């Protein structure tokens, strides 16, 4: 609570200072600039204090209506969701590029893995339609390796 009180006190002092400057300098160009700088200072101090504020007060200032995370399971679920979404988008992008650049209706599957602080491509599988030439496959596989940084595995698409 002390952090909030300090932030409020600094905010009030900065507001009073800005008004005094405006009063003495008038509403000239210089006065408006000084007042704007004081306003920026107020925001900077308030933003610097946000991480130190208690949970409920910080939530009110940040506009976040979700309760603060108290367990480590929640970030893991979020990371998994982000990885899954990224895998889907990468696969869609690669599939579209194979169709656009090589005229192939290949289906690309991408698997990502978190390695420390980085996310790396673990596996890439490209399923090619029957009747596709070896040159088309090689060009698409080369493109996928260059784009994703991992050697892709080729598979034949089964036709129903």
C-alpha positions, 0 to 999 in steps of 0.5 A, spaced: 500 500 500 505 504 501 507 504 493 500 506 491 501 512 496 507 514 494 505 514 487 499 518 488 503 523 492 508 524 486 502 524 482 499 530 486 505 533 486 506 533 479 499 536 478 500 541 482 507 543 479 504 543 472 499 547 474 504 552 477 508 552 471 502 553 467 500 559 472 507 563 472 509 561 464 502 562 462 498 559 456 504 560 451 508 555 447 513 554 452 508 553 458 504 548 454 511 544 453 513 544 460 506 542 462 506 536 457 513 534 460 510 534 467 504 530 464 509 525 461 513 525 468 506 523 472 505 517 467 512 515 467 512 515 475 505 511 475 507 506 470 514 505 474 510 504 480 505 499 477 509 492 478 510 494 485 502 495 487 498 489 490 494 485 486 487 488 486 490 495 485 494 493 480 489 489 476 484 495 477 490 500 473 492 495 468 484 494 466 485 486 467 479 483 469 482 476 470 485 474 477 492 474 478 495 467 476 497 464 483 499 457 480 504 455 475 499 451 471 496 457 467 502 459 464 503 452 461 496 452 458 497 458 455 504 456 452 501 450 449 495 454 446 500 459 443 505 453 440 499 449 438 496 456 434 503 457 431 504 450 429 497 451 425 499 458 422 506 455 420 502 449 417 497 453 413 502 458 411 507 452 408 501 449 405 499 455 401 506 457 399 507 450 396 500 451 392 502 458 390 510 456 388 510 449 386 502 448 384 502 442 389 496 441 394 501 438 399 499 438 406 504 440 411 504 439 418 509 442 423 511 440 430 514 446 435 518 444 441 520 449 447 527 448 448 529 453 454 527 460 452 526 458 445 521 455 440 524 450 435 521 446 429 522 439 432 518 436 426 516 437 419 512 432 415 509 434 408 504 429 405 504 430 397 498 428 392 499 422 388 502 423 381 506 429 384 513 429 380 520 428 384 522 435 382 516 438 385 517 434 391 524 436 392 523 443 390 517 443 396 522 440 401 528 444 399 523 450 400 520 447 407 527 446 409 530 453 408 523 456 411 523 452 417 530 450 418 529 443 419 529 437 414 522 435 412 519 428 412 516 426 405 509 422 405 504 420 400 497 422 401 492 417 401 487 418 396 480 416 399 
